[in-house]
Amino acid sequence: MEPPRCQLLLVADLPTRLTQSGLEVTGQINRVDTRLLVDTGAERTVLTAQTIRSELLARSKLSITQLTGVTGTISNADVFADLQLGAVDFQQRFAVADIPGVGGLVGGDLLSDYDVELDIPERRVRLWKASSCRADQLPWTGQRATLSAHVTMGNRVVVPAAVNGRPVDALLDTGSSISLLSADLPGHLGGRATPEDTMATIPGIGAGSAMVRFHRFASMDVGQDHIPSPLIAIGETLSIAPDMVLGLDYLKGHRIWISYRARQVFIQ
């Protein structure tokens, strides 16, 4: 029997900007252009309170959404809206939260219906409808690594990585500007505090923030990619990642293809 033929249908090709807020695209909320973050680490798609006010959207008094990030958990009512990304139109309820500088974010509840291509070096995010496609059938040239992925119940994508040669489970998170290692692990990975470590506060969803410590490890490995002397933040990841968050500081230098359906991630 012949293997299934790879079929790819491009449904959204979105110009992308790397800003202080994150990986930003322009979508339409109720047919009005709106700046949105693409956040592979978020379970839910979120609209901000300012977007709701400006678009006169009505919040639900009956449905409450809980959102969890590295800086904590918030609860808020949700809202019904029409969101368009390229040729894709979503008419449904969305969560509500305060996110500085943008009108909302696109999370795993929407992204997981597609194969998601993050071509960050070329500043594009693409959504594909894909059938059974292998790494060598992607519309790319050149070598690429194939990683088995675990997709959580909240549509977060976790891949194998290694820090100082020891395996860790890493959450692919375009909503995080930095890579973050759980505070429980550094002692086991040779990452004990040194005088050269620096402290910083990172913002989060809503009014939350978190204190992290930056430490230079000997190495990090993701697929075929070996990074010597990476500077990785150490802090509390709460429940969103088992060991590590792999953020934009790493992802922005790579092309990433996430196949939620096939439970695979391709990296170039």
C-alpha positions as CSV (number, residue, x, y, z in Angstrom):
1,M,0.0,0.0,0.0
2,E,1.3,3.4,-0.9
3,P,1.8,5.9,1.9
4,P,-0.7,8.8,2.1
5,R,0.2,11.7,-0.3
6,C,1.3,14.9,1.3
7,Q,-1.2,17.7,0.6
8,L,-0.5,21.2,1.8
9,L,-3.0,24.1,1.5
10,L,-1.8,27.6,2.6
11,V,-4.7,29.4,4.4
12,A,-2.9,32.3,6.0
13,D,0.4,34.0,5.1
14,L,0.9,36.7,7.7
15,P,3.7,39.4,7.8
16,T,5.2,39.3,11.2
17,R,7.0,41.8,13.4
18,L,9.3,41.1,16.3
19,T,8.5,43.7,18.9
20,Q,9.1,44.2,22.6
21,S,5.7,42.5,23.1
22,G,6.6,39.4,21.1
23,L,5.8,37.9,17.7
24,E,3.2,40.3,16.3
25,V,0.8,39.9,13.3
26,T,-2.2,41.9,12.1
27,G,-5.6,40.3,12.2
28,Q,-9.1,41.6,12.0
29,I,-11.5,41.8,15.0
30,N,-15.0,42.4,13.7
31,R,-13.4,43.5,10.4
32,V,-11.1,46.1,12.2
33,D,-7.3,45.7,11.8
34,T,-5.9,44.6,15.2
35,R,-2.4,43.9,16.4
36,L,-2.2,40.4,17.8
37,L,0.6,38.3,19.3
38,V,1.1,34.7,18.1
39,D,1.6,32.8,21.3
40,T,2.3,29.0,21.0
41,G,2.6,28.9,24.8
42,A,-1.0,30.1,25.4
43,E,-3.9,27.7,25.7
44,R,-6.5,30.3,24.8
45,T,-6.9,33.1,22.3
46,V,-7.2,36.3,24.2
47,L,-8.6,39.8,23.5
48,T,-7.7,42.8,25.6
49,A,-10.1,44.9,27.6
50,Q,-9.2,47.9,25.4
51,T,-10.1,46.0,22.3
52,I,-13.4,45.0,23.8
53,R,-14.2,48.7,24.7
54,S,-13.1,50.0,21.3
55,E,-15.1,47.4,19.4
56,L,-18.1,47.5,21.8
57,L,-18.0,43.8,22.4
58,A,-20.2,42.4,25.1
59,R,-18.6,40.3,27.8
60,S,-20.3,37.1,29.0
61,K,-21.4,37.2,32.6
62,L,-21.8,33.4,32.7
63,S,-18.6,32.1,31.3
64,I,-15.3,32.6,33.2
65,T,-11.9,31.9,31.8
66,Q,-8.8,31.1,33.9
67,L,-5.4,31.9,32.2
68,T,-2.1,30.6,33.6
69,G,1.4,31.9,32.6
70,V,4.8,32.0,34.1
71,T,3.8,35.0,36.2
72,G,0.6,33.6,37.7
73,T,-3.1,32.9,37.0
74,I,-5.9,35.3,36.4
75,S,-9.6,34.8,35.9
76,N,-11.9,36.9,33.6
77,A,-15.1,36.8,31.7
78,D,-14.9,35.9,28.0
79,V,-16.4,37.6,24.9
80,F,-17.9,36.7,21.5
81,A,-16.1,38.1,18.5
82,D,-15.2,37.5,14.8
83,L,-11.4,37.1,14.3
84,Q,-9.9,36.8,10.9
85,L,-6.4,35.6,10.0
86,G,-5.7,35.6,6.3
87,A,-8.5,33.4,4.8
88,V,-9.4,31.9,8.1
89,D,-12.4,33.3,10.0
90,F,-13.1,32.4,13.6
91,Q,-16.5,33.3,15.2
92,Q,-16.4,32.2,18.8
93,R,-15.8,33.2,22.4
94,F,-12.4,34.4,23.4
95,A,-10.8,35.0,26.7
96,V,-10.2,38.5,28.1
97,A,-7.0,39.8,29.7
98,D,-4.8,42.9,29.8
99,I,-1.8,42.6,27.5
100,P,0.2,45.8,27.0
101,G,0.8,47.2,23.6
102,V,-1.5,44.9,21.5
103,G,-5.1,44.0,21.0
104,G,-4.8,40.3,21.9
105,L,-3.0,37.1,21.3
106,V,-3.6,34.0,19.2
107,G,-3.2,30.8,21.3
108,G,-3.3,27.1,20.9
109,D,-7.0,26.7,20.8
110,L,-6.9,28.2,17.2
111,L,-3.4,27.3,16.2
112,S,-3.9,23.6,16.9
113,D,-6.3,23.2,14.0
114,Y,-3.4,23.8,11.5
115,D,0.2,23.1,10.8
116,V,1.9,26.3,11.9
117,E,5.0,27.6,10.1
118,L,7.0,30.1,12.1
119,D,9.5,31.6,9.6
120,I,10.7,34.2,12.0
121,P,14.0,35.0,10.1
122,E,11.9,36.0,7.1
123,R,9.2,37.6,9.3
124,R,6.3,35.4,8.3
125,V,3.8,33.2,10.1
126,R,1.9,30.8,7.9
127,L,-1.1,28.5,8.7
128,W,-1.4,25.4,6.6
129,K,-4.0,22.7,6.2
130,A,-1.8,19.6,5.9
131,S,-2.3,15.9,5.5
132,S,0.4,13.2,6.2
133,C,3.6,15.1,5.4
134,R,7.1,14.2,6.3
135,A,10.0,16.5,7.0
136,D,11.4,16.1,3.5
137,Q,8.0,17.1,2.0
138,L,7.8,20.6,3.6
139,P,8.1,23.6,1.3
140,W,11.7,24.1,2.5
141,T,15.1,23.6,1.1
142,G,18.1,22.4,3.1
143,Q,18.5,20.3,6.2
144,R,16.0,20.2,9.0
145,A,15.6,18.3,12.2
146,T,12.5,16.3,13.2
147,L,11.4,16.2,16.8
148,S,8.7,14.2,18.4
149,A,6.3,16.5,20.2
150,H,3.9,16.1,23.1
151,V,0.8,18.2,22.7
152,T,-0.8,18.8,26.0
153,M,-4.6,18.9,26.8
154,G,-4.2,22.7,26.5
155,N,-2.6,22.5,23.0
156,R,0.8,23.4,24.2
157,V,3.7,21.8,22.4
158,V,6.6,20.2,24.3
159,V,9.7,18.9,22.7
160,P,12.9,17.1,23.9
161,A,16.0,19.2,24.5
162,A,19.1,19.0,26.6
163,V,20.9,21.5,28.9
164,N,24.5,20.7,29.8
165,G,24.0,17.3,28.1
166,R,21.1,16.3,30.3
167,P,17.6,15.8,28.9
168,V,14.8,18.3,29.6
169,D,11.2,18.7,28.3
170,A,10.9,22.2,26.6
171,L,7.7,24.1,25.9
172,L,7.8,26.0,22.5
173,D,6.6,29.4,23.6
174,T,6.6,32.3,21.1
175,G,4.9,34.3,23.9
176,S,8.1,34.3,26.0
177,S,10.9,36.6,25.0
178,I,13.4,34.5,26.9
179,S,14.1,30.8,27.5
180,L,13.4,29.8,31.1
181,L,14.5,26.8,33.1
182,S,12.5,25.6,36.0
183,A,14.0,26.7,39.3
184,D,13.9,23.1,40.5
185,L,16.4,21.9,37.9
186,P,19.6,24.0,37.8
187,G,21.3,22.1,40.7
188,H,20.9,18.8,38.8
189,L,22.2,20.4,35.6
190,G,25.3,22.1,36.9
191,G,23.6,25.5,37.1
192,R,24.2,26.6,40.6
193,A,24.3,30.3,41.3
194,T,27.5,32.2,40.5
195,P,28.7,35.8,41.1
196,E,28.2,36.4,37.3
197,D,24.5,35.6,37.4
198,T,22.2,38.6,37.0
199,M,18.6,39.1,38.3
200,A,15.7,40.6,36.2
201,T,12.0,41.0,36.4
202,I,9.9,39.8,33.5
203,P,6.3,41.0,32.7
204,G,3.5,38.5,32.3
205,I,-0.2,38.3,31.6
206,G,-2.4,40.8,33.4
207,A,-0.5,42.7,36.1
208,G,1.7,39.8,36.9
209,S,5.5,39.7,36.9
210,A,8.2,37.3,37.9
211,M,11.8,37.5,39.1
212,V,14.4,35.4,37.2
213,R,18.1,34.7,37.4
214,F,20.2,34.6,34.3
215,H,22.9,31.9,34.3
216,R,25.3,30.8,31.6
217,F,25.2,27.1,31.0
218,A,27.8,25.0,29.2
219,S,25.5,24.0,26.4
220,M,22.0,23.5,25.1
221,D,20.8,21.1,22.4
222,V,17.6,21.2,20.4
223,G,17.3,18.6,17.6
224,Q,20.5,18.9,15.6
225,D,21.2,22.4,17.0
226,H,24.1,22.7,19.5
227,I,24.4,26.0,21.3
228,P,27.5,26.5,23.4
229,S,27.4,28.7,26.5
230,P,23.7,29.7,26.3
231,L,22.4,32.4,28.7
232,I,19.2,30.9,30.2
233,A,16.9,32.4,32.8
234,I,16.0,30.4,35.9
235,G,12.7,30.9,37.6
236,E,9.3,29.4,38.4
237,T,7.5,28.1,35.4
238,L,4.3,27.1,37.4
239,S,2.3,24.5,35.6
240,I,2.8,25.7,32.0
241,A,6.1,23.8,31.3
242,P,7.5,20.5,32.8
243,D,11.1,21.6,32.8
244,M,11.8,24.5,30.4
245,V,10.3,27.3,28.3
246,L,12.0,27.7,24.9
247,G,11.4,31.3,24.1
248,L,12.0,33.8,21.2
249,D,15.6,34.3,22.1
250,Y,16.1,30.8,20.6
251,L,13.2,30.6,18.2
252,K,13.8,33.8,16.3
253,G,16.9,32.4,14.7
254,H,15.1,29.4,13.3
255,R,12.3,28.2,11.0
256,I,9.9,26.1,13.0
257,W,7.1,23.9,11.6
258,I,4.6,22.7,14.2
259,S,2.4,19.8,13.2
260,Y,-0.2,19.4,16.0
261,R,-1.9,16.6,14.1
262,A,1.2,14.6,13.6
263,R,2.7,15.4,17.0
264,Q,6.0,16.5,15.3
265,V,8.1,19.7,15.1
266,F,10.5,20.5,12.3
267,I,13.4,22.9,12.9
268,Q,15.7,24.5,10.4
